[in-house]
Amino acid sequence: MYHMIIFIILQILLITNQILSETIETSNGRIFENVKIESELNNVIEFSDKDGILIRIRKEKVISIRPDKTEKEDPPEATADSSLPLPMPQLPPKVSSLPENTILLTQSLANDGAFQGSSLYGERDARRNNLKYSNFYQAYYLSSNIDFISLPKSLKFSITLLNPLVDRTNTDNDLFYQTQSGGPDKTDLVMKSFNSGYLQYDPNSVKQRNEQNKLLDYLFSRMVYEHYTRLGTFYSGFLFINANEPSYFMRGYFLMGWKLPFLNYLNPNFSINSKVTSEYGGIYQGNHNFRLSLSHEFFKGQKFRVIPSIFIGYQDVNNNLDKKRGFSDISPRLQFEYQNFFIALNYMYRSDKALVDNSYSIPDIGYYSNLSQTDGKTVNPSKVYGYKNQYIINTLSSIAPNDYIKQELIMHYQEQKIVNGIFFINIGYSLRI
């Protein structure tokens, strides 16, 4: 009955379109004076204050609506827990139940990226284009991150899209004649057929084929729940990584973290990323990456800001196949911001190269497999394929007196040191929508 009486009063006020201003009193003790009722829809009242700010409030929160006092009083506070201030539009507004800003969009352009000691695109692009592994790559991609900021304070949810801008197609970089992509080399059969004039292979199946070496689109989705205590903020959640490749197995991590309550100047944050999905016969199952981050924002609240930070990751591997452990990365970052735009200088340093000295992190593509996974070396992609490399390998094979020397000569020619550090730059902007 109470709500019905309020509803009838509101209808009368809207029909008569009162010119005189009103006073609205809410159940939480807030009083809005000198306001004008604009509309009523879906149990919500819209009214504007004297400055033209449009405010929406639920009808069940309203106790009374009455004409303003004739004497002018100081204006009340324009916002309350049960109200939502909005800018006054020039035309009649289209009523929406959404807050003014619901997401934070951040986009940036980068030449490479890093994830727990791994290069996101650079090393894959080097293998695709038969280039030497280096400290700086030109595997440009667009990163689009969406943070949902209208969720409850304790709930954090974001998605990140990584879209390569170069080398998005598969290519034939080994120049082999083969029955399938990545299959055994059948070039000798083709050459023997040309030399003998007798066809020794099926031309419908043995041909040059593109390898699966394109740069992939990635989707990162992250959700965590935070719990606030006097001992700091504790949080837990999940991180999932998908790619636009049918053979790619989704990676999933269980996240746990603690934002420490001391050294607030450095914003210390300790977290653990535990892998919960299995791939490659279980090689990644049980991996834990312990991460510590420190950062500080200089000139906070001003147009120009400087934010130095550092991330330190320690990899602990708990499985029966790969028992390597050590520091996965030490990654400093220096970010400059001007209003909504930023430029960030990043460096990922891998102090323990043994963590990526395997065929899972850096696939082996040489004449010999990765015989030693402790020497910090891998195969240089620029010295594997092509007629020049094939000629050199054939020459080394012919001059070697035995298989051991042949192996040492070819490995010495093809291998290079694993790159310790990778430098990349982000240039982008942030926008509330």
C-alpha positions as CSV (number, residue, x, y, z in Angstrom):
1,M,0.0,0.0,0.0
2,Y,2.9,2.4,0.8
3,H,4.5,1.8,-2.5
4,M,1.1,2.3,-4.3
5,I,0.6,5.7,-2.6
6,I,4.1,6.8,-3.7
7,F,3.4,5.6,-7.2
8,I,0.1,7.6,-7.4
9,I,1.8,10.7,-6.1
10,L,4.5,10.4,-8.7
11,Q,2.0,9.9,-11.5
12,I,0.2,13.1,-10.5
13,L,3.4,15.0,-10.4
14,L,4.5,13.8,-13.8
15,I,1.1,14.5,-15.5
16,T,0.8,18.0,-14.1
17,N,4.5,18.7,-15.0
18,Q,5.0,20.9,-12.0
19,I,7.2,23.9,-12.7
20,L,7.9,24.4,-9.0
21,S,10.9,22.6,-7.6
22,E,10.6,19.7,-5.1
23,T,12.2,18.2,-2.1
24,I,12.8,14.4,-2.0
25,E,13.6,12.6,1.2
26,T,15.0,9.0,1.1
27,S,15.0,6.2,3.6
28,N,18.7,6.5,4.3
29,G,18.2,10.1,5.6
30,R,19.3,11.9,2.4
31,I,17.3,15.0,1.4
32,F,17.4,16.4,-2.1
33,E,16.1,19.9,-2.3
34,N,15.4,22.3,-5.2
35,V,15.1,19.5,-7.7
36,K,12.8,18.9,-10.7
37,I,11.3,15.5,-11.5
38,E,12.0,14.5,-15.1
39,S,10.6,11.0,-15.6
40,E,9.6,7.8,-13.9
41,L,10.2,4.3,-15.4
42,N,10.7,0.7,-14.1
43,N,10.5,1.6,-10.4
44,V,13.1,4.4,-10.9
45,I,12.6,8.1,-10.5
46,E,14.8,10.6,-12.5
47,F,15.2,14.1,-11.3
48,S,17.7,17.0,-11.9
49,D,19.2,19.3,-9.4
50,K,19.7,23.1,-9.8
51,D,23.0,22.5,-11.6
52,G,21.4,20.3,-14.3
53,I,22.8,17.0,-12.9
54,L,20.5,14.1,-13.6
55,I,20.0,11.7,-10.7
56,R,18.3,8.3,-10.7
57,I,16.9,6.7,-7.5
58,R,14.8,3.7,-6.7
59,K,11.2,4.4,-5.7
60,E,11.4,2.1,-2.7
61,K,14.0,4.4,-1.2
62,V,11.7,7.4,-1.4
63,I,9.9,8.5,1.8
64,S,8.3,11.7,0.7
65,I,8.1,14.2,-2.1
66,R,7.1,17.8,-1.2
67,P,7.4,21.3,-2.6
68,D,10.6,23.2,-1.6
69,K,10.6,25.7,1.2
70,T,10.2,29.3,0.2
71,E,13.4,30.2,2.0
72,K,16.6,29.4,0.2
73,E,19.0,27.0,2.0
74,D,22.4,25.7,1.3
75,P,22.4,23.0,-1.4
76,P,22.6,19.4,-0.1
77,E,25.2,16.8,-1.1
78,A,24.3,15.7,-4.7
79,T,25.1,12.0,-4.3
80,A,24.2,9.1,-2.1
81,D,24.7,5.4,-1.9
82,S,21.3,4.9,-3.5
83,S,21.7,7.5,-6.3
84,L,23.6,7.7,-9.5
85,P,24.7,11.2,-10.8
86,L,24.7,11.5,-14.6
87,P,25.4,14.5,-16.9
88,M,22.3,16.3,-18.1
89,P,21.8,15.6,-21.8
90,Q,20.6,18.2,-24.3
91,L,17.8,15.9,-25.5
92,P,15.4,13.7,-23.5
93,P,17.5,10.9,-22.1
94,K,17.2,7.3,-23.1
95,V,16.8,5.5,-19.7
96,S,19.5,3.0,-18.9
97,S,20.1,0.9,-15.8
98,L,23.8,0.8,-16.4
99,P,26.4,3.1,-14.7
100,E,28.1,5.7,-16.7
101,N,31.3,3.8,-16.9
102,T,31.2,0.0,-16.9
103,I,34.5,-1.0,-18.5
104,L,38.1,0.2,-18.8
105,L,39.5,-0.4,-22.3
106,T,43.3,-0.4,-22.7
107,Q,44.9,-0.9,-26.1
108,S,48.6,-0.9,-27.0
109,L,50.9,-1.7,-29.8
110,A,54.0,-3.8,-29.0
111,N,56.9,-5.5,-30.8
112,D,56.8,-8.5,-28.5
113,G,55.5,-9.6,-25.1
114,A,56.5,-11.9,-22.2
115,F,54.7,-14.4,-20.0
116,Q,56.6,-16.0,-17.1
117,G,59.9,-16.1,-18.9
118,S,58.6,-16.9,-22.4
119,S,58.5,-14.7,-25.5
120,L,54.9,-14.4,-26.7
121,Y,55.6,-13.9,-30.4
122,G,59.3,-13.0,-31.1
123,E,60.9,-16.5,-30.9
124,R,58.0,-18.1,-32.9
125,D,58.3,-15.4,-35.5
126,A,62.1,-16.0,-35.8
127,R,61.5,-19.7,-36.5
128,R,58.8,-18.8,-39.0
129,N,61.1,-16.4,-41.0
130,N,64.3,-18.4,-40.5
131,L,65.9,-15.6,-38.5
132,K,68.4,-15.7,-35.6
133,Y,67.1,-15.4,-32.1
134,S,67.7,-11.9,-30.8
135,N,67.1,-9.4,-28.0
136,F,64.6,-7.3,-30.0
137,Y,61.9,-8.7,-32.3
138,Q,59.5,-7.0,-34.8
139,A,56.6,-9.3,-34.1
140,Y,54.1,-6.5,-33.8
141,Y,50.7,-7.1,-32.3
142,L,47.7,-5.2,-30.9
143,S,46.8,-5.9,-27.2
144,S,43.2,-5.0,-26.2
145,N,42.4,-5.4,-22.5
146,I,38.9,-4.9,-21.0
147,D,38.5,-4.5,-17.2
148,F,34.9,-4.7,-15.9
149,I,34.9,-1.9,-13.4
150,S,31.2,-1.9,-12.5
151,L,31.4,-5.2,-10.7
152,P,31.4,-5.5,-6.9
153,K,34.6,-4.2,-5.4
154,S,35.9,-7.6,-4.4
155,L,35.3,-9.2,-7.8
156,K,37.9,-8.5,-10.5
157,F,37.3,-9.8,-14.1
158,S,39.2,-8.9,-17.2
159,I,39.8,-10.3,-20.7
160,T,42.8,-9.6,-22.9
161,L,43.0,-10.1,-26.7
162,L,46.4,-10.3,-28.5
163,N,46.1,-9.9,-32.3
164,P,49.3,-10.1,-34.4
165,L,49.6,-7.5,-37.1
166,V,52.3,-9.4,-39.1
167,D,52.9,-13.0,-40.2
168,R,49.4,-14.2,-39.6
169,T,49.7,-16.9,-42.4
170,N,51.5,-20.3,-42.6
171,T,54.5,-20.5,-44.8
172,D,56.8,-23.1,-46.2
173,N,60.0,-22.3,-44.4
174,D,61.8,-25.7,-44.6
175,L,61.4,-26.0,-48.5
176,F,61.0,-29.8,-48.0
177,Y,59.0,-32.1,-50.2
178,Q,56.8,-34.0,-47.8
179,T,53.5,-35.8,-47.4
180,Q,52.2,-33.5,-44.6
181,S,53.2,-30.4,-42.9
182,G,56.1,-31.1,-40.6
183,G,56.5,-34.6,-42.1
184,P,59.8,-36.3,-43.1
185,D,61.8,-34.8,-45.9
186,K,61.2,-36.6,-49.2
187,T,63.3,-34.2,-51.3
188,D,65.8,-37.0,-52.2
189,L,63.1,-39.0,-53.9
190,V,62.2,-36.0,-56.0
191,M,65.8,-35.4,-57.0
192,K,66.3,-39.1,-57.8
193,S,63.2,-39.0,-60.0
194,F,64.6,-36.0,-61.9
195,N,68.0,-37.6,-62.4
196,S,66.7,-41.0,-63.4
197,G,63.7,-39.9,-65.4
198,Y,61.6,-42.5,-63.4
199,L,58.9,-41.2,-61.1
200,Q,59.6,-42.6,-57.6
201,Y,57.0,-40.7,-55.6
202,D,53.3,-39.8,-55.7
203,P,53.2,-36.1,-56.8
204,N,49.6,-35.8,-55.4
205,S,50.9,-36.4,-51.8
206,V,54.6,-35.5,-51.9
207,K,54.8,-31.8,-52.4
208,Q,56.0,-28.6,-50.7
209,R,53.7,-27.7,-47.9
210,N,53.2,-24.8,-45.5
211,E,54.2,-25.4,-41.9
212,Q,52.0,-24.5,-38.9
213,N,54.1,-21.4,-38.1
214,K,51.7,-18.4,-38.2
215,L,51.4,-16.0,-35.3
216,L,48.3,-16.8,-33.3
217,D,45.5,-14.7,-31.7
218,Y,45.4,-15.3,-28.0
219,L,42.6,-14.8,-25.5
220,F,43.5,-14.3,-21.8
221,S,40.6,-14.4,-19.3
222,R,41.2,-13.7,-15.6
223,M,38.8,-13.6,-12.7
224,V,39.8,-13.2,-9.0
225,Y,38.0,-12.6,-5.7
226,E,39.6,-10.3,-3.2
227,H,39.2,-10.5,0.6
228,Y,40.2,-7.5,2.7
229,T,41.8,-8.0,6.1
230,R,44.1,-6.1,8.5
231,L,46.9,-8.5,7.3
232,G,46.4,-7.2,3.7
233,T,44.3,-8.2,0.7
234,F,44.1,-11.9,-0.1
235,Y,42.8,-13.1,-3.5
236,S,42.3,-16.2,-5.5
237,G,40.9,-17.0,-9.0
238,F,41.7,-18.4,-12.4
239,L,43.5,-17.5,-15.6
240,F,42.8,-19.3,-18.8
241,I,44.6,-18.9,-22.1
242,N,43.1,-19.8,-25.5
243,A,44.4,-19.5,-29.1
244,N,42.8,-19.6,-32.5
245,E,44.5,-22.9,-33.4
246,P,42.6,-26.3,-33.3
247,S,45.7,-28.1,-32.0
248,Y,46.3,-25.6,-29.2
249,F,45.4,-27.0,-25.8
250,M,43.9,-24.4,-23.5
251,R,46.1,-23.5,-20.5
252,G,44.6,-23.0,-17.1
253,Y,46.1,-21.5,-14.0
254,F,44.8,-21.3,-10.4
255,L,45.8,-17.9,-9.0
256,M,46.5,-17.1,-5.3
257,G,47.9,-13.8,-4.1
258,W,48.6,-11.5,-1.2
259,K,48.8,-7.7,-1.4
260,L,51.1,-7.0,1.6
261,P,49.9,-4.4,4.2
262,F,53.4,-2.9,4.7
263,L,55.8,-1.1,2.4
264,N,52.8,0.6,0.8
265,Y,55.2,3.0,-1.1
266,L,56.3,0.0,-3.2
267,N,52.8,-1.7,-3.5
268,P,54.2,-5.2,-2.9
269,N,52.2,-8.1,-4.4
270,F,53.0,-11.7,-4.0
271,S,51.2,-14.3,-6.1
272,I,51.3,-18.0,-7.2
273,N,50.3,-19.2,-10.6
274,S,49.7,-23.0,-10.4
275,K,49.0,-24.8,-13.7
276,V,45.9,-27.0,-13.6
277,T,45.8,-28.3,-17.2
278,S,48.0,-30.9,-18.7
279,E,49.6,-31.0,-22.2
280,Y,52.5,-32.7,-24.0
281,G,52.1,-35.8,-21.9
282,G,52.0,-34.0,-18.6
283,I,55.2,-32.0,-19.0
284,Y,53.5,-28.8,-17.7
285,Q,51.3,-30.4,-15.1
286,G,52.1,-29.2,-11.6
287,N,54.2,-26.2,-12.5
288,H,54.1,-23.3,-10.0
289,N,55.3,-19.8,-10.7
290,F,55.9,-17.7,-7.7
291,R,55.8,-14.0,-8.5
292,L,56.7,-10.8,-6.6
293,S,55.9,-7.4,-8.0
294,L,56.9,-3.9,-6.8
295,S,55.8,-0.6,-8.2
296,H,55.3,3.1,-7.4
297,E,53.5,5.9,-9.2
298,F,55.2,9.2,-9.2
299,F,53.1,12.4,-9.7
300,K,49.9,10.5,-8.9
301,G,46.8,12.4,-9.9
302,Q,48.6,14.7,-12.3
303,K,48.5,14.7,-16.1
304,F,52.0,13.4,-16.4
305,R,53.0,10.3,-14.4
306,V,55.9,7.9,-14.1
307,I,55.5,4.3,-12.9
308,P,58.6,2.1,-12.5
309,S,57.9,-1.5,-11.6
310,I,59.6,-4.9,-11.4
311,F,58.3,-8.5,-11.6
312,I,60.3,-11.4,-10.3
313,G,59.3,-15.0,-11.1
314,Y,60.5,-18.2,-9.6
315,Q,59.5,-21.5,-11.4
316,D,59.0,-24.6,-9.3
317,V,58.3,-27.7,-11.4
318,N,56.5,-30.6,-9.7
319,N,56.3,-33.5,-12.2
320,N,58.2,-36.6,-13.2
321,L,59.5,-35.5,-16.5
322,D,61.0,-32.0,-16.1
323,K,62.3,-31.2,-12.6
324,K,64.1,-28.0,-13.4
325,R,63.5,-25.0,-11.1
326,G,64.9,-21.5,-10.8
327,F,64.1,-17.9,-11.6
328,S,62.0,-17.8,-14.7
329,D,62.3,-14.0,-15.2
330,I,63.3,-10.7,-13.7
331,S,61.3,-8.1,-15.6
332,P,61.7,-4.4,-14.9
333,R,59.3,-1.9,-16.5
334,L,59.3,1.8,-16.9
335,Q,56.0,3.4,-17.9
336,F,55.3,7.1,-18.7
337,E,51.8,8.3,-18.8
338,Y,50.2,11.5,-20.0
339,Q,46.5,11.8,-19.3
340,N,45.1,8.6,-21.0
341,F,48.2,7.8,-23.1
342,F,51.2,5.8,-22.1
343,I,54.5,4.4,-23.4
344,A,56.2,1.5,-21.5
345,L,59.8,0.2,-21.8
346,N,60.0,-3.5,-20.8
347,Y,62.9,-5.9,-20.4
348,M,62.6,-9.6,-19.6
349,Y,65.7,-11.2,-18.2
350,R,66.0,-15.0,-17.9
351,S,68.6,-15.7,-15.3
352,D,68.1,-19.5,-15.5
353,K,68.2,-20.4,-19.2
354,A,67.9,-24.1,-18.3
355,L,64.2,-23.5,-17.8
356,V,63.7,-22.9,-21.5
357,D,66.4,-25.3,-22.7
358,N,64.0,-27.9,-23.9
359,S,62.0,-28.8,-27.0
360,Y,58.7,-27.6,-25.4
361,S,59.7,-24.0,-24.8
362,I,61.9,-23.7,-27.9
363,P,61.1,-26.5,-30.4
364,D,64.1,-28.2,-31.8
365,I,64.5,-27.8,-35.6
366,G,68.2,-28.7,-36.2
367,Y,69.9,-31.6,-37.8
368,Y,70.3,-33.1,-34.3
369,S,67.9,-33.0,-31.4
370,N,68.7,-31.0,-28.3
371,L,71.2,-33.5,-27.0
372,S,72.0,-31.3,-23.9
373,Q,69.4,-29.5,-22.0
374,T,71.8,-27.9,-19.6
375,D,74.3,-26.1,-21.9
376,G,72.1,-23.0,-22.5
377,K,72.2,-23.4,-26.3
378,T,69.6,-24.0,-28.9
379,V,69.4,-24.2,-32.7
380,N,69.7,-20.9,-34.7
381,P,66.7,-20.9,-37.1
382,S,68.7,-19.0,-39.7
383,K,71.2,-22.0,-40.1
384,V,68.7,-24.8,-40.7
385,Y,66.9,-24.6,-44.0
386,G,67.7,-23.4,-47.5
387,Y,70.2,-24.4,-50.1
388,K,73.1,-22.6,-48.5
389,N,72.7,-24.3,-45.1
390,Q,72.2,-27.7,-46.8
391,Y,75.4,-27.3,-48.7
392,I,77.3,-26.4,-45.5
393,I,75.9,-29.4,-43.7
394,N,76.7,-31.8,-46.6
395,T,80.2,-30.4,-46.7
396,L,80.7,-30.9,-42.9
397,S,79.3,-34.4,-43.2
398,S,81.7,-35.3,-46.0
399,I,84.9,-34.1,-44.2
400,A,84.1,-35.6,-40.8
401,P,86.1,-38.8,-40.2
402,N,83.5,-40.3,-37.9
403,D,79.9,-39.7,-36.7
404,Y,81.1,-38.1,-33.4
405,I,83.1,-35.3,-35.2
406,K,80.3,-34.9,-37.7
407,Q,77.8,-34.3,-34.9
408,E,80.1,-31.8,-33.1
409,L,80.8,-29.9,-36.4
410,I,77.1,-29.6,-37.3
411,M,76.0,-28.7,-33.8
412,H,78.8,-26.0,-33.6
413,Y,77.6,-24.5,-36.9
414,Q,73.8,-24.6,-36.1
415,E,73.6,-23.7,-32.4
416,Q,73.5,-20.4,-30.7
417,K,73.2,-19.3,-27.1
418,I,69.7,-19.0,-25.7
419,V,68.9,-15.3,-25.5
420,N,68.9,-14.1,-21.9
421,G,67.0,-10.8,-22.2
422,I,64.3,-9.6,-24.5
423,F,63.4,-5.9,-24.8
424,F,60.0,-4.7,-26.0
425,I,58.0,-1.5,-26.1
426,N,54.2,-0.8,-25.5
427,I,52.5,2.3,-26.8
428,G,48.8,2.8,-26.1
429,Y,46.0,4.4,-24.3
430,S,43.2,3.8,-21.7
431,L,39.6,4.8,-21.9
432,R,36.6,4.4,-19.6
433,I,33.4,3.4,-21.4
